[in-house]
């Protein structure tokens, strides 16, 4: 089995692990009701998308 020629530094290992770290999804504020929703998705509370009613939501 192949062996590394030089030891990887702690900084190099930490940088690699940091690139795989979990990132929370960015949220957009819906102007109709002010709730935070994922961008480019229908608001599940109101059924609105880009100012249009696209889902029939029973409230």
N, CA, C and O atoms as a GROMACS GRO file, in nm:
protein
  236
    1UNK      N    1   0.084  -0.118   0.000
    1UNK     CA    2   0.000   0.000   0.000
    1UNK      C    3   0.089   0.125   0.000
    1UNK      O    4   0.195   0.126   0.063
    2UNK      N    5   0.046   0.228  -0.069
    2UNK     CA    6   0.127   0.350  -0.080
    2UNK      C    7   0.132   0.425   0.051
    2UNK      O    8   0.034   0.428   0.126
    3UNK      N    9   0.246   0.486   0.078
    3UNK     CA   10   0.264   0.563   0.200
    3UNK      C   11   0.292   0.708   0.163
    3UNK      O   12   0.357   0.734   0.062
    4UNK      N   13   0.244   0.803   0.242
    4UNK     CA   14   0.270   0.944   0.213
    4UNK      C   15   0.419   0.975   0.232
    4UNK      O   16   0.484   0.923   0.322
    5UNK      N   17   0.471   1.061   0.146
    5UNK     CA   18   0.613   1.095   0.152
    5UNK      C   19   0.642   1.192   0.267
    5UNK      O   20   0.748   1.185   0.329
    6UNK      N   21   0.546   1.283   0.294
    6UNK     CA   22   0.564   1.382   0.400
    6UNK      C   23   0.439   1.385   0.488
    6UNK      O   24   0.329   1.348   0.445
    7UNK      N   25   0.457   1.429   0.611
    7UNK     CA   26   0.345   1.440   0.705
    7UNK      C   27   0.259   1.561   0.669
    7UNK      O   28   0.311   1.669   0.640
    8UNK      N   29   0.128   1.543   0.670
    8UNK     CA   30   0.038   1.655   0.649
    8UNK      C   31   0.028   1.734   0.778
    8UNK      O   32   0.018   1.676   0.887
    9UNK      N   33   0.032   1.866   0.767
    9UNK     CA   34   0.024   1.950   0.886
    9UNK      C   35  -0.117   1.950   0.943
    9UNK      O   36  -0.213   1.914   0.875
   10UNK      N   37  -0.128   1.991   1.069
   10UNK     CA   38  -0.260   1.999   1.133
   10UNK      C   39  -0.348   2.102   1.063
   10UNK      O   40  -0.469   2.083   1.052
   11UNK      N   41  -0.287   2.210   1.016
   11UNK     CA   42  -0.363   2.315   0.948
   11UNK      C   43  -0.420   2.262   0.817
   11UNK      O   44  -0.535   2.293   0.783
   12UNK      N   45  -0.343   2.183   0.744
   12UNK     CA   46  -0.389   2.128   0.617
   12UNK      C   47  -0.507   2.034   0.639
   12UNK      O   48  -0.603   2.036   0.563
   13UNK      N   49  -0.499   1.951   0.744
   13UNK     CA   50  -0.607   1.859   0.775
   13UNK      C   51  -0.732   1.935   0.819
   13UNK      O   52  -0.843   1.901   0.780
   14UNK      N   53  -0.713   2.039   0.902
   14UNK     CA   54  -0.826   2.117   0.951
   14UNK      C   55  -0.894   2.192   0.837
   14UNK      O   56  -1.016   2.205   0.836
   15UNK      N   57  -0.816   2.241   0.740
   15UNK     CA   58  -0.873   2.312   0.625
   15UNK      C   59  -0.957   2.218   0.541
   15UNK      O   60  -1.064   2.256   0.493
   16UNK      N   61  -0.910   2.096   0.523
   16UNK     CA   62  -0.986   1.998   0.446
   16UNK      C   63  -1.117   1.965   0.516
   16UNK      O   64  -1.222   1.957   0.452
   17UNK      N   65  -1.112   1.947   0.647
   17UNK     CA   66  -1.234   1.915   0.722
   17UNK      C   67  -1.331   2.032   0.723
   17UNK      O   68  -1.452   2.011   0.722
   18UNK      N   69  -1.280   2.154   0.727
   18UNK     CA   70  -1.365   2.273   0.730
   18UNK      C   71  -1.441   2.289   0.599
   18UNK      O   72  -1.552   2.343   0.598
   19UNK      N   73  -1.384   2.243   0.488
   19UNK     CA   74  -1.451   2.254   0.360
   19UNK      C   75  -1.573   2.163   0.354
   19UNK      O   76  -1.666   2.188   0.277
   20UNK      N   77  -1.574   2.057   0.435
   20UNK     CA   78  -1.687   1.964   0.437
   20UNK      C   79  -1.786   1.995   0.549
   20UNK      O   80  -1.878   1.917   0.572
   21UNK      N   81  -1.768   2.106   0.618
   21UNK     CA   82  -1.853   2.139   0.732
   21UNK      C   83  -1.995   2.167   0.687
   21UNK      O   84  -2.018   2.212   0.575
   22UNK      N   85  -2.091   2.140   0.775
   22UNK     CA   86  -2.232   2.164   0.746
   22UNK      C   87  -2.258   2.313   0.740
   22UNK      O   88  -2.212   2.388   0.827
   23UNK      N   89  -2.330   2.357   0.639
   23UNK     CA   90  -2.370   2.497   0.626
   23UNK      C   91  -2.522   2.502   0.633
   23UNK      O   92  -2.591   2.430   0.561
   24UNK      N   93  -2.573   2.587   0.718
   24UNK     CA   94  -2.718   2.603   0.731
   24UNK      C   95  -2.773   2.664   0.602
   24UNK      O   96  -2.707   2.749   0.542
   25UNK      N   97  -2.892   2.623   0.558
   25UNK     CA   98  -2.947   2.679   0.435
   25UNK      C   99  -2.981   2.828   0.452
   25UNK      O  100  -3.028   2.871   0.557
   26UNK      N  101  -2.955   2.902   0.347
   26UNK     CA  102  -2.988   3.044   0.351
   26UNK      C  103  -3.138   3.060   0.331
   26UNK      O  104  -3.198   2.994   0.247
   27UNK      N  105  -3.196   3.149   0.409
   27UNK     CA  106  -3.340   3.169   0.405
   27UNK      C  107  -3.372   3.307   0.350
   27UNK      O  108  -3.296   3.402   0.368
   28UNK      N  109  -3.485   3.316   0.281
   28UNK     CA  110  -3.534   3.444   0.228
   28UNK      C  111  -3.658   3.483   0.306
   28UNK      O  112  -3.735   3.397   0.349
   29UNK      N  113  -3.678   3.613   0.325
   29UNK     CA  114  -3.795   3.662   0.396
   29UNK      C  115  -3.908   3.682   0.295
   29UNK      O  116  -3.892   3.753   0.196
   30UNK      N  117  -4.021   3.617   0.322
   30UNK     CA  118  -4.138   3.629   0.234
   30UNK      C  119  -4.205   3.764   0.260
   30UNK      O  120  -4.242   3.791   0.374
   31UNK      N  121  -4.222   3.849   0.157
   31UNK     CA  122  -4.279   3.981   0.182
   31UNK      C  123  -4.427   3.978   0.220
   31UNK      O  124  -4.477   4.074   0.279
   32UNK      N  125  -4.499   3.870   0.187
   32UNK     CA  126  -4.642   3.869   0.216
   32UNK      C  127  -4.670   3.850   0.364
   32UNK      O  128  -4.757   3.919   0.419
   33UNK      N  129  -4.601   3.758   0.430
   33UNK     CA  130  -4.628   3.735   0.572
   33UNK      C  131  -4.504   3.747   0.660
   33UNK      O  132  -4.514   3.733   0.782
   34UNK      N  133  -4.387   3.772   0.602
   34UNK     CA  134  -4.267   3.795   0.682
   34UNK      C  135  -4.200   3.669   0.733
   34UNK      O  136  -4.106   3.678   0.812
   35UNK      N  137  -4.245   3.551   0.691
   35UNK     CA  138  -4.183   3.429   0.738
   35UNK      C  139  -4.057   3.398   0.657
   35UNK      O  140  -4.042   3.444   0.544
   36UNK      N  141  -3.968   3.322   0.717
   36UNK     CA  142  -3.843   3.284   0.651
   36UNK      C  143  -3.866   3.152   0.577
   36UNK      O  144  -3.905   3.053   0.638
   37UNK      N  145  -3.842   3.151   0.446
   37UNK     CA  146  -3.860   3.032   0.363
   37UNK      C  147  -3.737   3.012   0.277
   37UNK      O  148  -3.658   3.105   0.258
   38UNK      N  149  -3.720   2.891   0.224
   38UNK     CA  150  -3.610   2.865   0.132
   38UNK      C  151  -3.634   2.942   0.002
   38UNK      O  152  -3.748   2.949  -0.044
   39UNK      N  153  -3.530   2.999  -0.057
   39UNK     CA  154  -3.550   3.074  -0.181
   39UNK      C  155  -3.589   2.983  -0.298
   39UNK      O  156  -3.548   2.867  -0.303
   40UNK      N  157  -3.667   3.036  -0.390
   40UNK     CA  158  -3.713   2.967  -0.510
   40UNK      C  159  -3.801   2.847  -0.477
   40UNK      O  160  -3.801   2.747  -0.549
   41UNK      N  161  -3.876   2.857  -0.366
   41UNK     CA  162  -3.969   2.751  -0.330
   41UNK      C  163  -4.100   2.813  -0.286
   41UNK      O  164  -4.104   2.927  -0.239
   42UNK      N  165  -4.206   2.738  -0.301
   42UNK     CA  166  -4.338   2.784  -0.260
   42UNK      C  167  -4.343   2.794  -0.108
   42UNK      O  168  -4.293   2.706  -0.038
   43UNK      N  169  -4.403   2.902  -0.058
   43UNK     CA  170  -4.421   2.917   0.085
   43UNK      C  171  -4.528   2.818   0.130
   43UNK      O  172  -4.642   2.827   0.086
   44UNK      N  173  -4.493   2.721   0.217
   44UNK     CA  174  -4.592   2.620   0.254
   44UNK      C  175  -4.705   2.674   0.340
   44UNK      O  176  -4.811   2.612   0.350
   45UNK      N  177  -4.684   2.790   0.404
   45UNK     CA  178  -4.790   2.847   0.489
   45UNK      C  179  -4.899   2.914   0.407
   45UNK      O  180  -5.018   2.902   0.439
   46UNK      N  181  -4.860   2.986   0.302
   46UNK     CA  182  -4.957   3.062   0.223
   46UNK      C  183  -4.983   3.005   0.085
   46UNK      O  184  -5.087   3.033   0.026
   47UNK      N  185  -4.891   2.926   0.031
   47UNK     CA  186  -4.906   2.873  -0.104
   47UNK      C  187  -4.868   2.973  -0.211
   47UNK      O  188  -4.901   2.953  -0.328
   48UNK      N  189  -4.798   3.080  -0.174
   48UNK     CA  190  -4.761   3.185  -0.269
   48UNK      C  191  -4.620   3.161  -0.321
   48UNK      O  192  -4.533   3.112  -0.248
   49UNK      N  193  -4.597   3.197  -0.448
   49UNK     CA  194  -4.464   3.193  -0.508
   49UNK      C  195  -4.451   3.311  -0.600
   49UNK      O  196  -4.526   3.323  -0.697
   50UNK      N  197  -4.358   3.399  -0.572
   50UNK     CA  198  -4.331   3.520  -0.651
   50UNK      C  199  -4.457   3.603  -0.672
   50UNK      O  200  -4.481   3.652  -0.783
   51UNK      N  201  -4.536   3.618  -0.567
   51UNK     CA  202  -4.654   3.705  -0.574
   51UNK      C  203  -4.776   3.641  -0.635
   51UNK      O  204  -4.877   3.709  -0.654
   52UNK      N  205  -4.772   3.509  -0.668
   52UNK     CA  206  -4.886   3.441  -0.727
   52UNK      C  207  -4.928   3.328  -0.636
   52UNK      O  208  -4.845   3.268  -0.567
   53UNK      N  209  -5.056   3.298  -0.635
   53UNK     CA  210  -5.108   3.184  -0.560
   53UNK      C  211  -5.093   3.060  -0.648
   53UNK      O  212  -5.158   3.048  -0.752
   54UNK      N  213  -5.008   2.966  -0.605
   54UNK     CA  214  -4.982   2.847  -0.685
   54UNK      C  215  -5.033   2.720  -0.617
   54UNK      O  216  -5.053   2.619  -0.684
   55UNK      N  217  -5.054   2.725  -0.485
   55UNK     CA  218  -5.107   2.610  -0.413
   55UNK      C  219  -5.234   2.650  -0.339
   55UNK      O  220  -5.243   2.760  -0.285
   56UNK      N  221  -5.330   2.560  -0.338
   56UNK     CA  222  -5.452   2.584  -0.262
   56UNK      C  223  -5.429   2.533  -0.121
   56UNK      O  224  -5.424   2.412  -0.097
   57UNK      N  225  -5.415   2.626  -0.026
   57UNK     CA  226  -5.386   2.590   0.113
   57UNK      C  227  -5.510   2.617   0.196
   57UNK      O  228  -5.563   2.728   0.197
   58UNK      N  229  -5.558   2.514   0.265
   58UNK     CA  230  -5.672   2.532   0.353
   58UNK      C  231  -5.623   2.583   0.487
   58UNK      O  232  -5.549   2.515   0.558
   59UNK      N  233  -5.664   2.705   0.520
   59UNK     CA  234  -5.618   2.768   0.645
   59UNK      C  235  -5.725   2.754   0.752
   59UNK      O  236  -5.707   2.801   0.864
   0.00000   0.00000   0.00000
